[in-house]
Amino acid sequence: MNDKYSQAKRQQYGRRLAAHLCDQHFAPQPTAALDGPAVLRFTPIRQVNLFVVQQLLAQWTGEMARLRSPYFDFAADDVRQALTQFMNTLSRRIQVSREAFEPLLARAVSDTLGVVTDSALTFEEKLLGPQPTTTVEQLRDTLRYLDIDKPLFQGFIDTLTPGTPLEREFLASRFRLYQEANYKNHQPLEKLIGEFSALLPITVADLWTDGPVAAAPATPPAAAPVAEAPARPAEPQPTLAPAAAVPVAVAPHPPAPALAVVAPPSFAAPDPAPAATPEAEPVEAPAAQEPRRPLSEPAPAGAVPLYEKLKAENAAPTPLSETLRSENPTATLADKSAPKVESLREAISINQRFSFINELFNGENMEYHTAIQHLDSLSGAEAARRYVTEELTRQYGWVRKEEHINKLLRLIDRKFA
């Protein structure tokens, strides 16, 4: 499919739609900023919002990676505890201006169209990332960012051998074969085009390599015709962090400006519900390409992922890895060895909060907030566990959600310890 559809035209439409939607949203208040919940509901197409969040967290990863310094002991217990609290507090104070948000939205639109028109590229950029090796557990973790064609990617991951580092090139090649054999599992492009066209007119033919390009509507004036440059200021170029860790799931096209998400004291507080924002695991830069290996063969010693190196150095997780790494049941905030917490709302990290909302509460932020608030009001662990395993499980029909339920139960044990 990637030979039939033009990536440049996807990007072109993404920029036009981003400008159109931002004109609508920011026109009444040009200096307004978006918080986490506002980002997650900015467009009616959920996949677009998830890809925006993925990029936002990738920028956050780069910002926090630069915080580490060889001159200070970031492995000290009190430092880790203070930074964890800082990260959790900061996650509830996300503020993104139009200047920073619009490039993220433009790319998210282009990437959403790419899920259906070029799923192999989506797999490489959104799931594999740039690291030379990855694991089944890491791939499953990045699935949280996918809404369209998720069963296709999930089905492929289920064919892999867990617990073994797998080479990027081998996985990319194998996915292409799997995708060709399971092409009928794709969501029809026409359905997705219809959803986008309701926001800004576009047809399937507009994405063809040699096809036409849809003209922008007469109104609003900000959406200029494709053949001409939009009469708007040029998009800001990104500020790249030297030697910063490369985010696991974000590809370098088109770049977005680095975000400093720390809100100054003058910013308004966000919605009462905690902002739901996902994680992105920092990884080391790609090593030189190595020969392809079978699935069962372990990765070479030189291709150890960053999280393994950190573990080898006996450095307990920094707040960044605590909030943005893959969900390892033995190394999360809910670890039984972690100290007692006074409030579930304060103890649940940005990573866990997004997982709970997305996987347990059907993406509904307010329903998650209501449940956590009720758990915090209960007087004992037994009542809290019963509320989770009986009432919530029955209400939301939790099937095959044991991993996320167990994490919530471990947090409850810490609260009532």
C-alpha positions in Angstrom: 0.0 0.0 0.0 2.9 2.4 0.7 3.7 2.6 -3.1 0.1 3.7 -3.9 -0.2 6.5 -1.3 2.0 9.5 -0.9 3.5 10.3 2.5 4.1 13.9 1.4 0.4 14.4 0.8 -0.4 12.9 4.2 1.9 15.4 5.8 0.5 18.2 3.7 -3.1 17.4 4.7 -1.9 17.1 8.3 -0.5 20.6 8.3 -3.7 22.0 6.8 -6.0 20.2 9.2 -3.8 21.1 12.2 -4.0 24.8 11.2 -7.7 24.6 10.7 -8.4 23.0 14.0 -6.1 25.2 15.9 -7.7 28.3 14.3 -11.0 27.1 15.6 -9.8 26.3 19.1 -7.4 29.1 19.8 -9.2 32.0 17.9 -11.2 33.1 21.0 -8.0 33.0 23.2 -4.8 33.0 21.2 -2.6 32.7 24.3 -4.5 29.8 25.9 -2.8 26.5 26.6 -4.0 22.9 26.6 -3.7 20.6 29.6 -3.5 16.8 29.5 -7.3 16.0 29.4 -7.8 18.7 26.7 -5.1 17.1 24.5 -6.8 13.7 24.9 -10.1 15.0 23.6 -8.9 17.7 21.2 -10.2 15.9 18.0 -13.1 13.4 17.6 -10.6 10.9 16.1 -9.0 9.2 19.2 -6.0 7.9 17.3 -4.9 11.4 16.5 -5.1 12.4 20.1 -3.1 9.3 21.2 -0.3 10.1 18.7 -0.2 13.7 20.0 0.2 12.4 23.5 2.9 10.0 22.4 4.9 12.8 20.9 4.4 15.0 24.0 5.8 12.3 26.2 8.7 11.8 23.9 9.6 15.5 24.2 9.2 15.1 28.0 11.6 12.2 27.9 14.2 14.3 26.2 13.7 17.2 28.7 14.0 14.9 31.7 17.0 13.0 30.3 18.9 16.3 30.3 18.2 16.7 34.0 20.5 13.9 34.9 24.1 15.0 35.7 27.3 13.2 36.5 27.9 15.7 39.3 25.1 14.6 41.5 23.9 11.3 43.0 20.6 10.6 41.2 20.5 7.1 42.7 20.2 8.3 46.3 16.9 7.2 47.9 15.8 10.7 48.9 16.6 12.1 45.4 14.6 9.4 43.7 11.7 9.9 46.0 11.7 13.7 45.5 12.0 13.4 41.7 9.2 10.8 41.6 6.9 13.2 43.5 8.1 16.0 41.2 7.3 14.0 38.0 3.8 13.0 39.3 3.0 16.6 40.2 4.3 17.9 36.9 2.2 15.4 35.0 -0.9 17.2 36.4 0.4 20.6 35.2 0.8 20.0 31.5 0.3 23.3 29.6 0.9 23.3 25.8 0.6 26.5 23.7 -0.6 26.6 20.1 2.9 27.2 18.8 4.1 23.9 20.4 0.9 22.0 19.9 0.2 22.6 16.2 3.3 20.7 14.8 2.4 17.8 17.1 -1.1 17.7 15.8 0.0 18.0 12.2 2.2 14.9 12.5 -0.4 13.0 14.4 -2.9 13.5 11.6 -0.4 12.3 9.0 0.6 9.3 11.1 -3.0 8.4 11.7 -3.6 8.2 8.0 -0.4 6.2 7.7 -1.6 3.5 10.1 -4.0 2.3 7.3 -2.0 3.4 4.2 1.4 2.2 5.3 1.1 -0.1 8.4 4.7 -1.4 8.0 6.1 2.1 8.4 3.7 2.6 11.4 5.1 -0.6 13.0 8.7 0.5 12.6 8.1 4.1 13.8 5.5 3.8 16.4 6.2 0.3 17.9 9.8 -0.5 17.1 11.4 2.9 17.4 15.1 3.5 16.5 16.7 1.0 19.0 18.5 -2.0 17.4 16.7 -4.6 19.5 13.4 -4.8 21.4 11.3 -7.3 23.4 7.8 -8.5 23.2 7.0 -6.8 26.4 8.2 -3.4 25.1 6.1 -3.9 21.9 3.0 -4.6 24.0 3.6 -1.5 26.0 3.7 0.7 22.9 0.4 -0.7 21.8 -1.3 1.7 24.2 -0.8 4.4 21.6 -2.7 2.5 18.9 -6.5 2.6 18.4 -6.8 1.9 14.7 -5.9 -1.6 13.4 -4.8 -2.5 16.9 -5.8 -6.2 16.5 -3.5 -6.4 13.4 -0.4 -5.3 15.4 -1.5 -7.3 18.5 -1.9 -10.5 16.4 1.7 -10.1 15.1 3.1 -9.5 18.6 1.4 -12.6 19.8 3.4 -14.7 17.3 6.7 -13.6 18.9 8.7 -15.3 21.6 8.5 -13.3 24.9 11.5 -12.5 27.0 14.1 -12.5 24.2 15.6 -9.4 22.7 14.7 -9.3 19.0 16.5 -7.4 16.2 14.7 -4.5 14.7 15.5 -5.4 11.1 14.2 -8.9 11.5 11.0 -7.8 13.2 10.3 -5.2 10.5 10.8 -7.8 7.7 8.7 -10.4 9.5 5.9 -7.8 10.1 5.7 -7.0 6.4 5.1 -10.6 5.6 2.5 -10.9 8.4 0.8 -7.7 7.2 0.6 -9.0 3.6 -0.9 -12.3 4.8 -3.5 -10.5 7.0 -4.3 -7.6 4.8 -8.1 -8.1 5.2 -7.7 -7.2 8.9 -7.1 -3.6 8.1 -9.7 -0.9 8.9 -11.1 0.3 5.5 -9.3 3.5 4.5 -12.7 4.9 3.3 -14.0 4.9 6.9 -11.1 6.8 8.2 -11.2 9.3 5.3 -14.8 9.9 6.1 -14.0 10.8 9.7 -11.3 13.2 8.6 -13.4 14.7 5.8 -16.0 15.7 8.4 -13.2 18.0 9.8 -11.6 19.1 6.6 -12.6 17.7 3.1 -10.4 15.0 1.8 -10.9 12.0 -0.5 -8.9 8.7 -0.9 -7.7 10.0 -4.3 -6.1 13.0 -2.6 -3.6 10.6 -1.0 -2.6 8.8 -4.2 1.0 9.2 -5.3 -0.1 10.7 -8.6 -3.6 11.8 -7.5 -5.2 15.1 -7.0 -5.0 17.2 -3.9 -8.2 18.4 -2.2 -8.6 22.1 -2.1 -9.2 23.8 1.2 -12.8 25.1 1.9 -13.6 28.7 1.5 -13.9 29.1 5.2 -12.3 29.4 7.6 -9.7 31.5 5.8 -6.8 29.9 7.7 -7.1 26.7 5.6 -5.4 27.9 2.4 -5.4 25.9 -0.8 -2.9 23.2 -1.0 -1.2 24.6 -4.1 -0.2 27.7 -2.2 1.7 28.2 1.0 -0.6 28.9 3.9 -0.7 32.6 4.9 0.6 31.8 8.4 3.9 32.1 10.2 6.3 29.3 9.5 6.2 26.4 11.9 9.0 26.6 14.5 11.9 24.3 14.1 12.6 21.9 16.9 15.2 22.4 19.6 17.2 19.2 19.6 18.8 18.0 22.8 22.4 17.0 22.3 23.1 13.5 23.4 19.6 13.1 24.8 17.9 9.7 24.9 15.9 9.0 21.8 12.2 8.2 22.6 11.2 4.7 21.9 8.2 5.3 19.7 8.6 8.6 18.0 10.0 8.9 14.5 11.9 12.0 13.3 9.4 13.2 10.6 8.2 16.0 10.8 10.0 17.3 13.9 8.2 19.0 16.7 9.6 21.7 19.0 10.9 20.5 22.3 8.4 21.1 25.1 9.2 22.4 28.6 6.1 21.1 30.3 6.8 22.7 33.7 4.1 25.2 34.1 5.0 28.5 35.9 3.0 29.3 39.0 0.8 31.7 37.1 -0.8 28.9 35.0 -4.3 27.9 35.9 -4.7 24.6 37.6 -5.9 21.7 35.3 -9.2 19.9 35.5 -10.1 18.1 38.8 -9.5 14.8 37.1 -5.8 13.9 36.8 -4.4 14.3 33.3 -4.1 11.0 31.5 -0.9 10.8 29.7 1.2 7.8 28.5 4.7 6.7 28.8 7.6 6.4 26.4 10.6 4.4 27.4 14.0 6.0 26.9 16.4 3.9 24.9 19.9 4.2 23.7 20.9 5.4 20.3 20.9 2.8 17.5 24.0 0.7 17.2 25.6 -0.4 14.0 23.4 -2.8 12.1 24.1 -6.5 12.9 23.4 -9.7 11.0 19.8 -10.9 11.2 19.2 -13.6 13.9 16.4 -16.0 14.5 13.8 -15.2 17.2 15.2 -17.7 19.6 18.8 -16.3 19.5 19.5 -13.7 22.2 20.7 -10.2 21.3 24.5 -9.6 21.4 26.0 -8.0 24.5 26.6 -4.7 22.7 22.9 -4.2 22.0 21.6 -4.2 25.5 18.7 -1.8 26.0 19.2 1.2 28.2 16.9 -0.1 30.9 19.0 -3.2 31.3 22.2 -1.1 31.6 20.6 1.0 34.3 19.6 -2.2 36.1 23.2 -3.4 35.9 24.5 -0.2 37.4 22.2 -0.9 40.5 20.6 2.5 39.9 17.0 2.4 41.1 14.6 3.9 38.6 14.6 7.6 38.2 11.3 9.4 38.2 11.5 9.5 34.4 11.8 5.7 34.1 9.3 5.4 36.9 6.7 7.3 34.9 7.6 6.6 31.3 9.1 3.1 31.0 7.3 -0.1 30.0 5.1 -1.6 32.7 7.3 -4.2 34.4 5.3 -5.8 37.2 8.5 -6.2 39.3 9.7 -2.6 38.9 6.8 -0.1 39.0 5.6 2.4 41.5 3.3 -0.3 42.8 6.2 -2.5 43.8 5.5 -4.1 47.1 8.9 -2.9 48.4 7.9 0.7 47.9 6.9 2.8 50.9 3.4 3.3 52.1 1.3 5.9 50.3 -1.3 8.2 51.8 -3.3 8.7 48.7 -3.8 6.6 45.6 -4.4 9.7 43.5 -1.0 11.1 44.4 0.8 7.7 44.2 -0.4 6.7 40.7 2.2 7.9 38.2 1.4 9.4 34.8 2.3 6.1 33.2 0.0 4.1 35.4 -2.8 6.6 35.2 -2.8 6.5 31.4 -2.7 2.7 31.5 -5.6 2.5 34.0 -7.8 5.0 32.1 -7.0 3.4 28.7 -7.2 -0.3 29.7 -9.6 -0.4 32.6 -11.9 2.5 32.2 -12.4 2.5 28.4 -10.6 5.8 28.0 -13.0 7.7 30.3 -10.9 10.0 32.5 -13.8 11.1 34.8 -14.8 7.5 35.5 -11.3 6.7 36.5 -11.2 9.7 38.7 -14.4 8.8 40.4 -13.2 5.2 41.1 -9.9 6.3 42.5 -11.6 8.9 44.7 -13.9 6.2 46.1 -11.0 3.9 46.8 -9.2 6.7 48.7 -12.3 7.1 50.8 -12.5 3.5 51.9 -11.3 2.5 55.4 -9.5 -0.7 54.7 -7.7 -2.9 52.2 -10.3 -5.6 52.2 -13.1 -3.2 51.2 -10.9 -1.6 48.5 -9.9 -5.0 47.1 -13.5 -6.1 47.0 -14.6 -2.9 45.2 -12.0 -3.5 42.5 -12.4 -7.3 42.1 -16.1 -7.4 42.3 -17.9 -4.1 41.6 -15.5 -2.5 39.1 -14.7 -5.8 37.4 -18.4 -6.5 36.8 -19.2 -2.9 35.8 -16.5 -2.7 33.1 -16.3 -6.4 32.1 -12.6 -6.7 32.8 -11.4 -9.8 30.9 -7.7 -10.4 30.4 -6.9 -7.3 32.4 -5.1 -9.1 35.2 -1.8 -7.2 34.7 -3.5 -3.8 35.2 -5.8 -5.0 38.0 -2.8 -6.4 39.9 -1.0 -3.1 39.7 -4.0 -1.3 41.1 -4.3 -3.9 43.9 -0.6 -3.5 44.8 -1.1 0.2 45.1 -4.1 -0.5 47.4 -1.8 -2.8 49.6 0.7 0.1 49.9 -2.0 2.5 50.9 -3.4 0.3 53.7 -0.1 -1.3 54.7 
